Amino acid sequence: MGDNNKKKQKEESGALHCKVKGCKHSPSKFSFCTEHFDQFKFGLINKNGEPCMDFEKKEAQYKIHKESKSA
């Protein structure tokens, strides 16, 4: 009975990596790293870390947004 509680606590504790497949960065918000969290807010990826349906169109807009933000 005690072992089950320990397993649940490990599963519920923070993730080791970002939700996006192949990303090895540690998560900061909503289990996303900072870069992927910005993409999530912009609408490039969904809450499961998968690309949205119109990813190519939004990706071009995101690059322009990111460049204007850094300038």
C-alpha positions as CSV (number, residue, x, y, z in Angstrom):
1,M,0.0,0.0,0.0
2,G,2.8,2.4,0.8
3,D,4.6,1.5,-2.5
4,N,1.6,2.7,-4.5
5,N,1.6,6.1,-2.8
6,K,5.3,6.5,-3.6
7,K,4.7,5.6,-7.3
8,K,1.8,8.1,-7.6
9,Q,3.9,10.9,-6.0
10,K,6.8,10.3,-8.5
11,E,4.3,10.4,-11.5
12,E,2.6,13.6,-10.2
13,S,5.9,15.3,-9.5
14,G,7.5,17.5,-12.2
15,A,8.5,16.1,-15.5
16,L,12.2,15.6,-16.3
17,H,11.9,16.9,-19.9
18,C,9.7,19.2,-22.0
19,K,6.5,17.7,-23.4
20,V,7.6,18.2,-27.0
21,K,9.0,15.1,-28.5
22,G,12.8,15.1,-28.7
23,C,13.3,18.2,-26.5
24,K,15.7,17.5,-23.6
25,H,15.3,20.8,-21.8
26,S,13.9,21.0,-18.3
27,P,10.3,22.3,-18.1
28,S,9.5,25.7,-16.7
29,K,5.7,26.2,-17.2
30,F,2.9,23.7,-18.0
31,S,5.6,21.0,-18.6
32,F,7.1,23.0,-21.5
33,C,10.6,24.5,-21.7
34,T,10.7,28.3,-22.2
35,E,11.0,28.1,-26.0
36,H,8.2,25.6,-26.4
37,F,6.0,27.5,-23.9
38,D,6.3,30.6,-26.1
39,Q,5.3,28.5,-29.1
40,F,2.3,27.1,-27.1
41,K,1.2,30.6,-26.2
42,F,1.5,31.6,-29.8
43,G,-0.6,28.6,-31.0
44,L,2.1,26.6,-32.8
45,I,1.8,23.5,-30.5
46,N,-1.1,22.1,-28.5
47,K,-1.2,21.3,-24.8
48,N,0.1,17.8,-25.6
49,G,3.2,19.2,-27.4
50,E,2.1,18.3,-30.9
51,P,2.1,20.7,-33.8
52,C,-1.2,22.4,-34.7
53,M,-3.0,21.8,-38.0
54,D,-1.8,25.0,-39.7
55,F,1.7,24.8,-38.3
56,E,3.6,26.0,-41.4
57,K,1.5,29.2,-41.7
58,K,1.8,30.0,-38.0
59,E,5.5,29.1,-37.9
60,A,6.2,31.9,-40.5
61,Q,4.2,34.4,-38.4
62,Y,6.0,33.2,-35.2
63,K,9.4,33.8,-36.7
64,I,8.5,37.3,-37.7
65,H,7.1,37.9,-34.2
66,K,10.2,36.5,-32.5
67,E,12.5,38.7,-34.7
68,S,10.6,41.8,-34.0
69,K,10.6,41.0,-30.3
70,S,14.3,40.6,-30.1
71,A,15.1,43.7,-32.1
